């Protein structure tokens, strides 16, 4: 029983190592079975992503609209700007550091035809005429789901309670259960299949070797983002930025252990108050930002997706990638409380806007989870910087009571 209680990251590491080791020696019939599993999982994920987007974003917008007026809008705007700027920083640094080392020689690194394995049948979102296809079409496409979430969510802000709002909240519970109980537990076998196929085609070692640089740069960038956030907060709130950042150390270390922004809220609250943030401001800003502020997650997804695009000879121009950053910052709203929710919500954008295939998405899942704790720690520590700014601008008089506070504290610890 203790074996099954291992952390998700441990299972992912085991899956990667086993996939690399056994890929060249895997019997074709068994390799085909694992690829069939991957096809089923990929099809289910494609079906679920629009539901995840609608289920998480709709009630999040509805609840945000019933908060503390202009201060909620200001806090949400600062959090969104911080997330987008973190993505832009990660984009330019990735282009600078990765272009020469990752592009030019591995344009077929994710070519599925180079593997000896073929799934017994494929689960696809759209029929292409194959004899062994099972069509599992999403009920709505990704962009339509996002627009519908905004339309319904904004509409619900004008309603006080009501059946529709309660239904949206209950549907969110279903979606969170789908992520927590089905998608995330199924990931290790899916990632094993991805690396087994890469190993069989001879690409696994090259992918892992090149991604070591990406992992190091991503971690370093999370620290740079925190320094920039607290430099801005220190200038506005007139506090020592390094002292304020050090004051959030308990929140950072707790997030490393929990990998959950929501589970770290009590520690983040206490740390923010020690930095001089009033009880009212901390009680409003910290739970809210635990839901909408994802600068660390944005850094990880940006760095890894740029690396994958370079490895697969994709388009990494700013004009092509900038819309992805803007949309991703919106897409991940309300995802931090759900283990793996951010990357699950981002999967649809990776496919639709960046053209990722099954192997690329699988690699993104593996890389994201590998640094999940550090991204979460960056998210919650950055919340303290936003709290300092709002505390200064509101002069500590901001009222609490947003439903986001209650919701964030109810999110189950992963």
MISE-458054 format. One record per residue (C-alpha): residue in three letters; residue number from 1; z, y, x. Coordinates in Angstrom, 1 decimal, always signed. Layout:
MISE-458054
site type=ALA; seq=NUM; up=Z; north=Y; east=X
...
This chain:
MISE-458054
site type=UNK; seq=1; up=+0.0; north=+0.0; east=+0.0
site type=UNK; seq=2; up=+0.7; north=+2.4; east=+2.9
site type=UNK; seq=3; up=-2.8; north=+1.9; east=+4.1
site type=UNK; seq=4; up=-4.2; north=+3.4; east=+0.9
site type=UNK; seq=5; up=-1.9; north=+6.4; east=+1.2
site type=UNK; seq=6; up=-3.6; north=+7.6; east=+4.4
site type=UNK; seq=7; up=-4.8; north=+11.3; east=+4.2
site type=UNK; seq=8; up=-8.4; north=+11.9; east=+3.2
site type=UNK; seq=9; up=-9.3; north=+13.2; east=+6.7
site type=UNK; seq=10; up=-8.1; north=+9.9; east=+8.2
site type=UNK; seq=11; up=-10.4; north=+8.0; east=+5.9
site type=UNK; seq=12; up=-13.3; north=+10.3; east=+6.7
site type=UNK; seq=13; up=-12.8; north=+9.8; east=+10.4
site type=UNK; seq=14; up=-12.6; north=+6.0; east=+10.0
site type=UNK; seq=15; up=-15.8; north=+6.1; east=+7.9
site type=UNK; seq=16; up=-17.7; north=+8.1; east=+10.5
site type=UNK; seq=17; up=-16.6; north=+5.9; east=+13.4
site type=UNK; seq=18; up=-17.3; north=+2.6; east=+11.5
site type=UNK; seq=19; up=-20.7; north=+4.0; east=+10.4
site type=UNK; seq=20; up=-21.7; north=+4.9; east=+13.9
site type=UNK; seq=21; up=-20.5; north=+1.6; east=+15.4
site type=UNK; seq=22; up=-22.0; north=-0.9; east=+12.8
site type=UNK; seq=23; up=-25.2; north=+1.0; east=+11.8
site type=UNK; seq=24; up=-27.4; north=-0.7; east=+14.5
site type=UNK; seq=25; up=-26.1; north=-4.2; east=+13.6
site type=UNK; seq=26; up=-25.8; north=-3.9; east=+9.9
site type=UNK; seq=27; up=-27.7; north=-6.7; east=+8.0
site type=UNK; seq=28; up=-30.5; north=-5.2; east=+5.9
site type=UNK; seq=29; up=-29.2; north=-6.6; east=+2.6
site type=UNK; seq=30; up=-25.8; north=-5.0; east=+3.2
site type=UNK; seq=31; up=-27.2; north=-1.7; east=+4.4
site type=UNK; seq=32; up=-29.4; north=-1.6; east=+1.3
site type=UNK; seq=33; up=-26.2; north=-2.1; east=-0.8
site type=UNK; seq=34; up=-24.5; north=+0.8; east=+0.9
site type=UNK; seq=35; up=-27.5; north=+3.1; east=+0.4
site type=UNK; seq=36; up=-27.6; north=+2.0; east=-3.3
site type=UNK; seq=37; up=-23.9; north=+3.2; east=-3.5
site type=UNK; seq=38; up=-24.9; north=+6.4; east=-1.9
site type=UNK; seq=39; up=-27.7; north=+6.9; east=-4.3
site type=UNK; seq=40; up=-25.4; north=+6.4; east=-7.3
site type=UNK; seq=41; up=-22.8; north=+8.8; east=-5.8
site type=UNK; seq=42; up=-25.5; north=+11.4; east=-5.1
site type=UNK; seq=43; up=-26.9; north=+11.1; east=-8.6
site type=UNK; seq=44; up=-23.4; north=+11.4; east=-10.1
site type=UNK; seq=45; up=-22.6; north=+14.4; east=-7.9
site type=UNK; seq=46; up=-25.9; north=+16.1; east=-9.0
site type=UNK; seq=47; up=-25.0; north=+15.5; east=-12.6
site type=UNK; seq=48; up=-21.4; north=+16.7; east=-12.2
site type=UNK; seq=49; up=-22.0; north=+19.9; east=-10.1
site type=UNK; seq=50; up=-23.2; north=+22.1; east=-13.1
site type=UNK; seq=51; up=-20.2; north=+20.8; east=-15.1
site type=UNK; seq=52; up=-17.9; north=+21.6; east=-12.2
site type=UNK; seq=53; up=-19.3; north=+25.1; east=-11.9
site type=UNK; seq=54; up=-19.0; north=+25.8; east=-15.6
site type=UNK; seq=55; up=-15.6; north=+24.1; east=-16.0
site type=UNK; seq=56; up=-14.0; north=+26.0; east=-13.1
site type=UNK; seq=57; up=-15.6; north=+29.4; east=-13.3
site type=UNK; seq=58; up=-15.4; north=+30.0; east=-17.1
site type=UNK; seq=59; up=-11.6; north=+29.9; east=-17.6
site type=UNK; seq=60; up=-11.1; north=+31.6; east=-14.2
site type=UNK; seq=61; up=-13.1; north=+34.6; east=-15.4
site type=UNK; seq=62; up=-11.4; north=+34.5; east=-18.8
site type=UNK; seq=63; up=-7.9; north=+34.5; east=-17.2
site type=UNK; seq=64; up=-8.8; north=+37.2; east=-14.7
site type=UNK; seq=65; up=-9.9; north=+39.5; east=-17.5
site type=UNK; seq=66; up=-6.5; north=+39.4; east=-19.1
site type=UNK; seq=67; up=-4.6; north=+40.6; east=-16.0
site type=UNK; seq=68; up=-3.3; north=+44.0; east=-14.8
site type=UNK; seq=69; up=-6.3; north=+46.2; east=-15.5
site type=UNK; seq=70; up=-7.8; north=+48.2; east=-12.6
site type=UNK; seq=71; up=-5.5; north=+46.6; east=-10.0
site type=UNK; seq=72; up=-6.9; north=+43.2; east=-10.9
site type=UNK; seq=73; up=-10.4; north=+44.5; east=-10.5
site type=UNK; seq=74; up=-9.5; north=+46.1; east=-7.1
site type=UNK; seq=75; up=-7.8; north=+43.0; east=-5.8
site type=UNK; seq=76; up=-10.7; north=+40.8; east=-6.9
site type=UNK; seq=77; up=-13.2; north=+43.2; east=-5.3
site type=UNK; seq=78; up=-11.3; north=+43.2; east=-2.0
site type=UNK; seq=79; up=-11.1; north=+39.4; east=-2.1
site type=UNK; seq=80; up=-14.8; north=+39.1; east=-2.8
site type=UNK; seq=81; up=-15.7; north=+41.6; east=-0.1
site type=UNK; seq=82; up=-13.5; north=+39.8; east=+2.4
site type=UNK; seq=83; up=-15.1; north=+36.4; east=+1.6
site type=UNK; seq=84; up=-18.7; north=+37.8; east=+1.8
site type=UNK; seq=85; up=-18.0; north=+39.7; east=+5.1
site type=UNK; seq=86; up=-16.5; north=+36.5; east=+6.6
site type=UNK; seq=87; up=-19.7; north=+34.7; east=+5.6
site type=UNK; seq=88; up=-21.8; north=+37.4; east=+7.3
site type=UNK; seq=89; up=-19.8; north=+37.2; east=+10.4
site type=UNK; seq=90; up=-20.2; north=+33.4; east=+10.5
site type=UNK; seq=91; up=-23.9; north=+33.8; east=+9.9
site type=UNK; seq=92; up=-24.6; north=+36.1; east=+12.7
site type=UNK; seq=93; up=-22.4; north=+34.3; east=+15.2
site type=UNK; seq=94; up=-23.9; north=+31.0; east=+14.2
site type=UNK; seq=95; up=-27.4; north=+32.3; east=+14.7
site type=UNK; seq=96; up=-26.4; north=+33.7; east=+18.0
site type=UNK; seq=97; up=-24.7; north=+30.6; east=+19.4
site type=UNK; seq=98; up=-26.5; north=+27.7; east=+17.7
site type=UNK; seq=99; up=-30.2; north=+28.7; east=+17.6
site type=UNK; seq=100; up=-31.0; north=+27.7; east=+21.1
site type=UNK; seq=101; up=-28.8; north=+24.6; east=+21.3
site type=UNK; seq=102; up=-29.6; north=+23.1; east=+17.8
site type=UNK; seq=103; up=-33.2; north=+24.0; east=+16.9
site type=UNK; seq=104; up=-36.5; north=+23.0; east=+18.2
site type=UNK; seq=105; up=-36.1; north=+19.3; east=+19.1
site type=UNK; seq=106; up=-34.5; north=+17.6; east=+16.1
site type=UNK; seq=107; up=-36.6; north=+18.5; east=+13.2
site type=UNK; seq=108; up=-36.7; north=+14.9; east=+12.0
site type=UNK; seq=109; up=-33.0; north=+14.2; east=+12.6
site type=UNK; seq=110; up=-32.4; north=+13.6; east=+8.9
site type=UNK; seq=111; up=-35.6; north=+11.7; east=+8.2
site type=UNK; seq=112; up=-34.6; north=+8.8; east=+6.0
site type=UNK; seq=113; up=-37.8; north=+6.9; east=+6.7
site type=UNK; seq=114; up=-36.7; north=+6.2; east=+10.3
site type=UNK; seq=115; up=-33.9; north=+3.9; east=+8.9
site type=UNK; seq=116; up=-34.4; north=+0.2; east=+8.2
site type=UNK; seq=117; up=-32.5; north=+0.4; east=+5.0
site type=UNK; seq=118; up=-33.7; north=+1.1; east=+1.5
site type=UNK; seq=119; up=-31.6; north=+1.3; east=-1.7
site type=UNK; seq=120; up=-32.2; north=-1.4; east=-4.2
site type=UNK; seq=121; up=-32.6; north=+1.3; east=-6.9
site type=UNK; seq=122; up=-32.2; north=+5.1; east=-6.8
site type=UNK; seq=123; up=-30.4; north=+7.4; east=-9.2
site type=UNK; seq=124; up=-32.4; north=+10.6; east=-9.4
site type=UNK; seq=125; up=-32.1; north=+13.8; east=-11.3
site type=UNK; seq=126; up=-35.8; north=+14.0; east=-12.1
site type=UNK; seq=127; up=-38.3; north=+11.2; east=-12.5
site type=UNK; seq=128; up=-40.9; north=+11.0; east=-9.7
site type=UNK; seq=129; up=-42.7; north=+7.8; east=-10.8
site type=UNK; seq=130; up=-40.8; north=+5.3; east=-8.7
site type=UNK; seq=131; up=-40.4; north=+1.8; east=-10.1
site type=UNK; seq=132; up=-36.7; north=+1.5; east=-9.1
site type=UNK; seq=133; up=-35.5; north=+4.9; east=-10.3
site type=UNK; seq=134; up=-32.7; north=+5.5; east=-12.8
site type=UNK; seq=135; up=-32.9; north=+9.1; east=-14.1
site type=UNK; seq=136; up=-29.6; north=+10.9; east=-14.5
site type=UNK; seq=137; up=-30.6; north=+14.4; east=-15.3
site type=UNK; seq=138; up=-28.0; north=+17.2; east=-15.3
site type=UNK; seq=139; up=-27.4; north=+18.6; east=-18.8
site type=UNK; seq=140; up=-28.0; north=+22.1; east=-17.3
site type=UNK; seq=141; up=-29.2; north=+23.3; east=-13.9
site type=UNK; seq=142; up=-26.9; north=+25.0; east=-11.4
site type=UNK; seq=143; up=-28.0; north=+28.6; east=-11.9
site type=UNK; seq=144; up=-28.0; north=+28.3; east=-15.7
site type=UNK; seq=145; up=-24.4; north=+26.8; east=-15.5
site type=UNK; seq=146; up=-23.3; north=+29.8; east=-13.4
site type=UNK; seq=147; up=-24.8; north=+32.4; east=-15.7
site type=UNK; seq=148; up=-23.4; north=+30.6; east=-18.8
site type=UNK; seq=149; up=-20.0; north=+30.5; east=-17.2
site type=UNK; seq=150; up=-20.2; north=+34.3; east=-16.7
site type=UNK; seq=151; up=-21.4; north=+34.9; east=-20.3
site type=UNK; seq=152; up=-18.7; north=+32.8; east=-21.9
site type=UNK; seq=153; up=-16.0; north=+33.8; east=-19.5
site type=UNK; seq=154; up=-16.6; north=+37.5; east=-19.9
site type=UNK; seq=155; up=-16.8; north=+37.0; east=-23.7
site type=UNK; seq=156; up=-13.4; north=+35.3; east=-23.7
site type=UNK; seq=157; up=-11.8; north=+38.2; east=-22.0
site type=UNK; seq=158; up=-12.1; north=+40.1; east=-25.2
site type=UNK; seq=159; up=-10.3; north=+37.4; east=-27.1
site type=UNK; seq=160; up=-6.5; north=+36.8; east=-27.2
site type=UNK; seq=161; up=-6.1; north=+33.1; east=-27.1
site type=UNK; seq=162; up=-8.3; north=+31.2; east=-29.5
site type=UNK; seq=163; up=-9.8; north=+27.7; east=-29.7
site type=UNK; seq=164; up=-12.7; north=+28.4; east=-27.3
site type=UNK; seq=165; up=-10.4; north=+29.6; east=-24.5
site type=UNK; seq=166; up=-8.1; north=+26.6; east=-25.0
site type=UNK; seq=167; up=-11.2; north=+24.3; east=-24.9
site type=UNK; seq=168; up=-12.3; north=+25.9; east=-21.7
site type=UNK; seq=169; up=-8.9; north=+25.4; east=-20.1
site type=UNK; seq=170; up=-8.8; north=+21.8; east=-21.2
site type=UNK; seq=171; up=-12.4; north=+21.2; east=-19.9
site type=UNK; seq=172; up=-11.2; north=+22.6; east=-16.6
site type=UNK; seq=173; up=-8.5; north=+19.9; east=-16.5
site type=UNK; seq=174; up=-11.2; north=+17.3; east=-17.1
site type=UNK; seq=175; up=-13.3; north=+18.7; east=-14.2
site type=UNK; seq=176; up=-10.4; north=+18.9; east=-11.9
site type=UNK; seq=177; up=-9.6; north=+15.2; east=-12.7
site type=UNK; seq=178; up=-13.2; north=+14.3; east=-12.0
site type=UNK; seq=179; up=-13.1; north=+15.9; east=-8.6
site type=UNK; seq=180; up=-9.6; north=+14.6; east=-7.7
site type=UNK; seq=181; up=-9.8; north=+11.1; east=-9.1
site type=UNK; seq=182; up=-13.5; north=+10.1; east=-8.7
site type=UNK; seq=183; up=-15.6; north=+12.3; east=-6.4
site type=UNK; seq=184; up=-13.0; north=+12.8; east=-3.5
site type=UNK; seq=185; up=-11.8; north=+9.2; east=-3.4
site type=UNK; seq=186; up=-15.4; north=+8.0; east=-3.3
site type=UNK; seq=187; up=-16.3; north=+10.2; east=-0.4
site type=UNK; seq=188; up=-15.3; north=+7.9; east=+2.5
site type=UNK; seq=189; up=-17.8; north=+5.1; east=+1.5
site type=UNK; seq=190; up=-20.5; north=+7.7; east=+0.9
site type=UNK; seq=191; up=-20.0; north=+9.3; east=+4.3
site type=UNK; seq=192; up=-19.9; north=+5.8; east=+5.9
site type=UNK; seq=193; up=-23.3; north=+5.1; east=+4.4
site type=UNK; seq=194; up=-24.7; north=+8.4; east=+5.7
site type=UNK; seq=195; up=-23.6; north=+7.8; east=+9.3
site type=UNK; seq=196; up=-24.5; north=+4.1; east=+9.1
site type=UNK; seq=197; up=-28.1; north=+5.2; east=+8.2
site type=UNK; seq=198; up=-28.1; north=+7.9; east=+10.9
site type=UNK; seq=199; up=-26.8; north=+5.4; east=+13.5
site type=UNK; seq=200; up=-29.4; north=+2.8; east=+12.5
site type=UNK; seq=201; up=-32.2; north=+5.4; east=+13.0
site type=UNK; seq=202; up=-30.7; north=+6.5; east=+16.3
site type=UNK; seq=203; up=-29.7; north=+10.0; east=+15.2
site type=UNK; seq=204; up=-25.9; north=+9.7; east=+14.7
site type=UNK; seq=205; up=-24.8; north=+10.3; east=+18.3
site type=UNK; seq=206; up=-27.0; north=+13.4; east=+18.5
site type=UNK; seq=207; up=-25.7; north=+14.8; east=+15.2
site type=UNK; seq=208; up=-22.0; north=+14.3; east=+16.2
site type=UNK; seq=209; up=-22.5; north=+15.6; east=+19.7
site type=UNK; seq=210; up=-24.2; north=+18.8; east=+18.5
site type=UNK; seq=211; up=-21.6; north=+19.3; east=+15.7
site type=UNK; seq=212; up=-18.7; north=+19.4; east=+18.2
site type=UNK; seq=213; up=-19.8; north=+22.9; east=+19.2
site type=UNK; seq=214; up=-20.0; north=+23.9; east=+15.5
site type=UNK; seq=215; up=-16.5; north=+22.6; east=+14.8
site type=UNK; seq=216; up=-15.1; north=+24.6; east=+17.8
site type=UNK; seq=217; up=-16.9; north=+27.8; east=+16.8
site type=UNK; seq=218; up=-15.8; north=+27.5; east=+13.2
site type=UNK; seq=219; up=-12.2; north=+27.2; east=+14.1
site type=UNK; seq=220; up=-12.4; north=+30.1; east=+16.5
site type=UNK; seq=221; up=-14.1; north=+32.2; east=+13.8
site type=UNK; seq=222; up=-11.2; north=+31.6; east=+11.3
site type=UNK; seq=223; up=-8.8; north=+33.2; east=+13.9
site type=UNK; seq=224; up=-11.2; north=+36.1; east=+14.4
site type=UNK; seq=225; up=-11.4; north=+36.6; east=+10.6
site type=UNK; seq=226; up=-7.6; north=+36.8; east=+10.4
site type=UNK; seq=227; up=-7.4; north=+39.3; east=+13.2
site type=UNK; seq=228; up=-10.0; north=+41.5; east=+11.5
site type=UNK; seq=229; up=-8.3; north=+41.2; east=+8.1
site type=UNK; seq=230; up=-5.0; north=+42.2; east=+9.5
site type=UNK; seq=231; up=-6.5; north=+45.0; east=+11.6
site type=UNK; seq=232; up=-7.9; north=+46.5; east=+8.4
site type=UNK; seq=233; up=-4.7; north=+45.9; east=+6.5
site type=UNK; seq=234; up=-2.6; north=+47.4; east=+9.3
site type=UNK; seq=235; up=-4.8; north=+50.6; east=+9.4
site type=UNK; seq=236; up=-4.6; north=+51.1; east=+5.6
site type=UNK; seq=237; up=-0.9; north=+50.1; east=+5.2
site type=UNK; seq=238; up=+0.2; north=+51.7; east=+8.5
site type=UNK; seq=239; up=+1.8; north=+48.5; east=+9.8
site type=UNK; seq=240; up=+1.5; north=+46.7; east=+13.1
site type=UNK; seq=241; up=-1.3; north=+44.1; east=+12.4
site type=UNK; seq=242; up=-0.1; north=+41.6; east=+14.9
site type=UNK; seq=243; up=+3.5; north=+41.7; east=+13.7
site type=UNK; seq=244; up=+2.2; north=+41.3; east=+10.1
site type=UNK; seq=245; up=+0.0; north=+38.4; east=+11.0
site type=UNK; seq=246; up=+2.9; north=+36.7; east=+12.8
site type=UNK; seq=247; up=+5.0; north=+37.3; east=+9.7
site type=UNK; seq=248; up=+2.6; north=+35.0; east=+7.8
site type=UNK; seq=249; up=+3.1; north=+32.1; east=+10.3
site type=UNK; seq=250; up=+5.1; north=+29.9; east=+7.8
site type=UNK; seq=251; up=+2.3; north=+30.2; east=+5.2
site type=UNK; seq=252; up=-0.3; north=+29.2; east=+7.8
site type=UNK; seq=253; up=+1.6; north=+26.2; east=+9.0
site type=UNK; seq=254; up=+2.4; north=+25.1; east=+5.5
site type=UNK; seq=255; up=-1.2; north=+25.3; east=+4.5
site type=UNK; seq=256; up=-2.1; north=+23.1; east=+7.5
site type=UNK; seq=257; up=+0.1; north=+20.4; east=+6.1
site type=UNK; seq=258; up=-0.8; north=+20.7; east=+2.4
site type=UNK; seq=259; up=-4.5; north=+21.7; east=+2.6
site type=UNK; seq=260; up=-3.9; north=+23.5; east=-0.7
site type=UNK; seq=261; up=-3.8; north=+27.2; east=-1.4
site type=UNK; seq=262; up=-2.0; north=+26.6; east=-4.7
site type=UNK; seq=263; up=+0.7; north=+24.3; east=-3.2
site type=UNK; seq=264; up=+1.4; north=+27.0; east=-0.5
site type=UNK; seq=265; up=+2.0; north=+29.8; east=-3.0
site type=UNK; seq=266; up=+5.8; north=+29.8; east=-2.8
site type=UNK; seq=267; up=+5.7; north=+30.1; east=+1.1
site type=UNK; seq=268; up=+2.9; north=+32.6; east=+1.0
site type=UNK; seq=269; up=+5.0; north=+34.7; east=-1.4
site type=UNK; seq=270; up=+8.0; north=+34.7; east=+0.8
site type=UNK; seq=271; up=+6.0; north=+35.5; east=+3.9
site type=UNK; seq=272; up=+4.3; north=+38.5; east=+2.2
site type=UNK; seq=273; up=+7.6; north=+39.8; east=+1.0
site type=UNK; seq=274; up=+9.0; north=+39.6; east=+4.5
site type=UNK; seq=275; up=+6.1; north=+41.8; east=+5.6
site type=UNK; seq=276; up=+7.3; north=+44.5; east=+3.2
site type=UNK; seq=277; up=+5.2; north=+43.8; east=+0.1
site type=UNK; seq=278; up=+7.2; north=+44.4; east=-3.1
site type=UNK; seq=279; up=+8.1; north=+41.5; east=-5.4
site type=UNK; seq=280; up=+5.8; north=+42.8; east=-8.2
site type=UNK; seq=281; up=+2.7; north=+43.2; east=-5.9
site type=UNK; seq=282; up=+3.3; north=+39.8; east=-4.2
site type=UNK; seq=283; up=+3.9; north=+38.0; east=-7.5
site type=UNK; seq=284; up=+0.5; north=+39.3; east=-8.7
site type=UNK; seq=285; up=-1.7; north=+39.3; east=-5.6
site type=UNK; seq=286; up=-0.7; north=+36.1; east=-3.9
site type=UNK; seq=287; up=-1.4; north=+33.6; east=-6.8
site type=UNK; seq=288; up=-4.5; north=+35.5; east=-7.8
site type=UNK; seq=289; up=-5.9; north=+35.4; east=-4.2
site type=UNK; seq=290; up=-5.0; north=+31.7; east=-4.0
site type=UNK; seq=291; up=-7.7; north=+31.3; east=-6.6
site type=UNK; seq=292; up=-10.4; north=+33.8; east=-5.6
site type=UNK; seq=293; up=-10.0; north=+34.5; east=-1.8
site type=UNK; seq=294; up=-11.9; north=+31.9; east=+0.3
site type=UNK; seq=295; up=-12.8; north=+33.6; east=+3.6
site type=UNK; seq=296; up=-11.8; north=+30.5; east=+5.6
site type=UNK; seq=297; up=-13.8; north=+28.2; east=+3.4
site type=UNK; seq=298; up=-16.8; north=+30.6; east=+3.6
site type=UNK; seq=299; up=-16.7; north=+30.5; east=+7.4
site type=UNK; seq=300; up=-16.8; north=+26.7; east=+7.5
site type=UNK; seq=301; up=-19.6; north=+26.3; east=+4.9
site type=UNK; seq=302; up=-21.7; north=+29.0; east=+6.5
site type=UNK; seq=303; up=-21.4; north=+27.7; east=+10.1
site type=UNK; seq=304; up=-22.0; north=+24.1; east=+9.1
site type=UNK; seq=305; up=-24.9; north=+24.9; east=+6.8
site type=UNK; seq=306; up=-26.6; north=+27.1; east=+9.4
site type=UNK; seq=307; up=-26.2; north=+24.2; east=+11.9
site type=UNK; seq=308; up=-27.8; north=+21.7; east=+9.5
site type=UNK; seq=309; up=-30.7; north=+24.1; east=+8.8
site type=UNK; seq=310; up=-31.3; north=+24.5; east=+12.5
site type=UNK; seq=311; up=-31.2; north=+20.7; east=+13.0
site type=UNK; seq=312; up=-33.6; north=+20.1; east=+10.2
site type=UNK; seq=313; up=-35.9; north=+23.0; east=+11.1
site type=UNK; seq=314; up=-35.0; north=+24.9; east=+7.9
site type=UNK; seq=315; up=-35.2; north=+28.7; east=+7.2
site type=UNK; seq=316; up=-32.2; north=+30.6; east=+8.6
site type=UNK; seq=317; up=-33.6; north=+34.1; east=+8.2
site type=UNK; seq=318; up=-31.1; north=+36.7; east=+6.8
site type=UNK; seq=319; up=-33.4; north=+37.4; east=+3.8
site type=UNK; seq=320; up=-33.3; north=+33.7; east=+2.9
site type=UNK; seq=321; up=-29.6; north=+33.1; east=+3.6
site type=UNK; seq=322; up=-28.0; north=+36.3; east=+2.3
site type=UNK; seq=323; up=-28.4; north=+35.4; east=-1.5
site type=UNK; seq=324; up=-26.6; north=+32.0; east=-0.7
site type=UNK; seq=325; up=-23.6; north=+33.9; east=+0.7
site type=UNK; seq=326; up=-23.3; north=+36.2; east=-2.3
site type=UNK; seq=327; up=-23.7; north=+33.2; east=-4.7
site type=UNK; seq=328; up=-21.3; north=+31.0; east=-2.8
site type=UNK; seq=329; up=-18.5; north=+33.6; east=-2.9
site type=UNK; seq=330; up=-18.8; north=+33.5; east=-6.7
site type=UNK; seq=331; up=-19.3; north=+29.8; east=-7.0
site type=UNK; seq=332; up=-16.1; north=+28.8; east=-5.3
site type=UNK; seq=333; up=-13.9; north=+30.8; east=-7.7
site type=UNK; seq=334; up=-11.0; north=+28.6; east=-8.8
site type=UNK; seq=335; up=-11.9; north=+25.8; east=-6.5
site type=UNK; seq=336; up=-9.1; north=+26.1; east=-3.9
site type=UNK; seq=337; up=-6.6; north=+24.4; east=-6.2
site type=UNK; seq=338; up=-8.7; north=+21.2; east=-6.3
site type=UNK; seq=339; up=-9.0; north=+19.1; east=-3.2
site type=UNK; seq=340; up=-12.6; north=+19.2; east=-2.1
site type=UNK; seq=341; up=-13.4; north=+21.6; east=-5.0
site type=UNK; seq=342; up=-15.0; north=+24.2; east=-2.8
site type=UNK; seq=343; up=-17.6; north=+22.0; east=-1.1
site type=UNK; seq=344; up=-18.2; north=+20.1; east=-4.4
site type=UNK; seq=345; up=-19.0; north=+23.4; east=-6.2
site type=UNK; seq=346; up=-21.1; north=+24.5; east=-3.2
site type=UNK; seq=347; up=-23.2; north=+21.3; east=-3.2
site type=UNK; seq=348; up=-25.5; north=+22.5; east=-6.0
site type=UNK; seq=349; up=-26.3; north=+25.7; east=-4.0
site type=UNK; seq=350; up=-26.8; north=+23.8; east=-0.9
site type=UNK; seq=351; up=-29.5; north=+21.7; east=-2.6
site type=UNK; seq=352; up=-31.0; north=+24.4; east=-4.8
site type=UNK; seq=353; up=-31.0; north=+27.4; east=-2.5
site type=UNK; seq=354; up=-31.1; north=+25.8; east=+1.0
site type=UNK; seq=355; up=-33.1; north=+22.7; east=+0.2
site type=UNK; seq=356; up=-30.5; north=+20.2; east=+1.5
site type=UNK; seq=357; up=-31.1; north=+16.5; east=+0.9
site type=UNK; seq=358; up=-28.6; north=+13.6; east=+0.5
site type=UNK; seq=359; up=-28.0; north=+13.2; east=+4.2
site type=UNK; seq=360; up=-27.4; north=+16.9; east=+4.8
site type=UNK; seq=361; up=-25.0; north=+17.2; east=+1.8
site type=UNK; seq=362; up=-23.1; north=+14.2; east=+3.1
site type=UNK; seq=363; up=-22.8; north=+15.7; east=+6.5
site type=UNK; seq=364; up=-21.5; north=+18.9; east=+5.0
site type=UNK; seq=365; up=-18.8; north=+17.0; east=+3.1
site type=UNK; seq=366; up=-17.7; north=+15.3; east=+6.3
site type=UNK; seq=367; up=-17.6; north=+18.5; east=+8.4
site type=UNK; seq=368; up=-15.9; north=+20.5; east=+5.7
site type=UNK; seq=369; up=-13.1; north=+18.0; east=+5.2
site type=UNK; seq=370; up=-12.6; north=+17.7; east=+8.9
site type=UNK; seq=371; up=-11.5; north=+21.3; east=+9.1
site type=UNK; seq=372; up=-10.2; north=+21.6; east=+5.5
site type=UNK; seq=373; up=-6.6; north=+22.4; east=+6.6
site type=UNK; seq=374; up=-7.6; north=+25.2; east=+8.9
site type=UNK; seq=375; up=-9.9; north=+26.8; east=+6.3
site type=UNK; seq=376; up=-7.1; north=+26.7; east=+3.7
site type=UNK; seq=377; up=-4.6; north=+28.1; east=+6.2
site type=UNK; seq=378; up=-7.1; north=+31.0; east=+6.9
site type=UNK; seq=379; up=-7.5; north=+31.6; east=+3.1
site type=UNK; seq=380; up=-3.7; north=+31.8; east=+2.4
site type=UNK; seq=381; up=-2.9; north=+33.8; east=+5.5
site type=UNK; seq=382; up=-5.6; north=+36.3; east=+4.6
site type=UNK; seq=383; up=-4.0; north=+36.7; east=+1.2
site type=UNK; seq=384; up=-1.1; north=+38.4; east=+2.9
site type=UNK; seq=385; up=-3.4; north=+41.0; east=+4.3
site type=UNK; seq=386; up=-4.8; north=+41.8; east=+0.9
site type=UNK; seq=387; up=-1.3; north=+42.0; east=-0.5
site type=UNK; seq=388; up=-0.5; north=+44.6; east=+2.1
site type=UNK; seq=389; up=-3.5; north=+46.7; east=+1.2
site type=UNK; seq=390; up=-2.8; north=+46.5; east=-2.6
site type=UNK; seq=391; up=+0.8; north=+47.3; east=-2.0
site type=UNK; seq=392; up=-0.1; north=+50.5; east=-0.2
site type=UNK; seq=393; up=-2.7; north=+51.6; east=-2.7
site type=UNK; seq=394; up=-0.5; north=+50.8; east=-5.7
site type=UNK; seq=395; up=+2.7; north=+52.1; east=-4.0
site type=UNK; seq=396; up=+4.4; north=+48.9; east=-4.9
site type=UNK; seq=397; up=+4.3; north=+49.6; east=-8.7
site type=UNK; seq=398; up=+1.8; north=+46.9; east=-9.7
site type=UNK; seq=399; up=+3.0; north=+44.8; east=-12.6
site type=UNK; seq=400; up=+2.9; north=+41.0; east=-12.6
site type=UNK; seq=401; up=+2.2; north=+38.7; east=-15.5
site type=UNK; seq=402; up=-1.4; north=+37.6; east=-15.0
site type=UNK; seq=403; up=-2.1; north=+34.1; east=-16.4
site type=UNK; seq=404; up=-3.6; north=+33.3; east=-13.0
site type=UNK; seq=405; up=+0.0; north=+33.2; east=-11.7
site type=UNK; seq=406; up=+1.0; north=+30.5; east=-14.1
site type=UNK; seq=407; up=-2.2; north=+28.5; east=-13.6
site type=UNK; seq=408; up=-2.1; north=+28.6; east=-9.9
site type=UNK; seq=409; up=+1.5; north=+27.4; east=-9.9
site type=UNK; seq=410; up=+0.6; north=+24.5; east=-12.2
site type=UNK; seq=411; up=-2.2; north=+23.1; east=-10.0
site type=UNK; seq=412; up=-1.2; north=+19.7; east=-8.8
site type=UNK; seq=413; up=-0.5; north=+19.4; east=-5.1
site type=UNK; seq=414; up=-3.1; north=+17.1; east=-3.5
